């Protein structure tokens, strides 16, 4: 008896570059994510080439390679996103924080999720279900790790969704070998305040209360760097890179080098997000509110504010990616209302 889910996947999947047994198998695995009220559009890419396109709104058709206009728009958006993110790779290489494994783009009407599956392969997903975004993000992370393991790639902690779950595929300890100690959390017993370093313009001051709000959001177990960009040339930056609890993150890079690189990235982000906005207009309405650039070690965040202002945040701790995302979102809401 044929598998109903696999049959449906074959009927709704499109293979623009030609169908192979491997791509058909991947399409069947991805189909479990596809739902018109969730992740309605999925595209699997090899570099900038779409290998599988799935669209929950397209009924089965006799045109094996036919793509709906909406599917074409999503396929094009994912390809443009690939080009944009490739330009950021040298910055992450210089920071030595590992590969960019997950990107989240949020606008008022929806979101795009873009995951590294394995080197050269990415999975693009789009949704309008903003009230379920965290759930869909976690499901996509679980699915992508499910694609990695058969190819003998280790699972990745995308979005820090798996902090409380044992990862599958973990090798068994050798006989007589003591169990490894758990990775210690950064020392939160020391307050962050005395270790805050600042980089502020000499001849300008932000609105009252902004500096205090920026300082207060820093936490060893959350955000480690925050910058408030009032204009392309005026920014206030604060970090706790010198905190003793973060010493393990600076065995190679120095705090000063990280500050310099993140400062440069803050100057690049307006141009990057402007190009992302142009790419997203074909599929979602509204300008970008938030961008998450999730790397193997931590994440970089962009949060738009009224008047072309924006926040840039950084966590160095992969286990705190979601917590840091929530912190900068709360700060953004506070500053937008102020």
Beta strands, then each sheet from edge to edge (+ up, - down):
strand 1: 13-14
strand 2: 39-46
strand 3: 49-55
strand 4: 100-107
strand 5: 110-118
strand 6: 121-127
strand 7: 197-199
strand 8: 225-231
strand 9: 234-239
strand 10: 288-295
strand 11: 299-305
strand 12: 309-315
sheet 1: 1+ 3- 2+ 6- 5+ 4- 10+ 11- 12+ 8- 9+ 7-
end
